[in-house]
Amino acid sequence: MNSVVWYIIDGKHLYIEQILAEIDYPILYVCIDDNNQRYLTMCVDPMDGYYLVAETDIETIILMLEDKITMKDAFRRTHPIWEVYSVDEDPHHDEVSQIKFADLSDDNLPDSGAFFHLKENEDELIHYLEKLKRTRVQANDILVKIKEQEGVWTNLSPKSAQQKHRLIPCLFSFIDMAVPNILPPLRQRDCREITKEWVVNV
């Protein structure tokens, strides 16, 4: 991962994790922040310093790289999306504003029907895709273990129940830090709902 801060979004520092397409400069790339949240990023107009930065998850990136969704649909699945106008090399000076996908001009998005088309000789991107898949498997294992705990923690003594309540904030922190961007948002919420059920059942 590049240690240079490329964007600052809502106070979060974004770094380039992987360049997906480039000419003389990166055109389509994945950024990541200090909390491992990923962002699908596109240089729309290098002359105007105009970029789209879209919060995304691993599943969406994998689907795009495997040509299961178009590049435009990859942006359609993201939320939120920011327009960034870079005025100089200091990201603190960028003009950043949030925008809805529906409000974006088609001219500022990948062409409809255009797939990524990962080539067999693009070893770096193939390794990156494999890395994302391994991370997804690890996240699925985390989800399974969290669900298993639902049965283990259902019948607890009052003292154990108090200890369980004290663990809830820690579990929420773990879910919010470890799962975002690895699992789709809905499944992340599932983890939190399971944790809430543990509290109710005590």
Secondary structure, DSSP 8 states (H G I E B T S, - for coil): ---SEEEEETTEEEEEEEEEEESSSEEEEEEE-TT--EEEEEEEETTTTEEEEEEE-HHHHHHHHTTSS-HHHHHHT--SEEEEE--SS-GGG-EEEEE-GGGS-GGGS--TT------TT-HHHHHHHHHHHHHHHHHHHHHHHHHHHHHHTSS--HHHHHHHHHHHHHHHHHHHHHSBTTB-HHHHHHHHHHHHHHHHH-
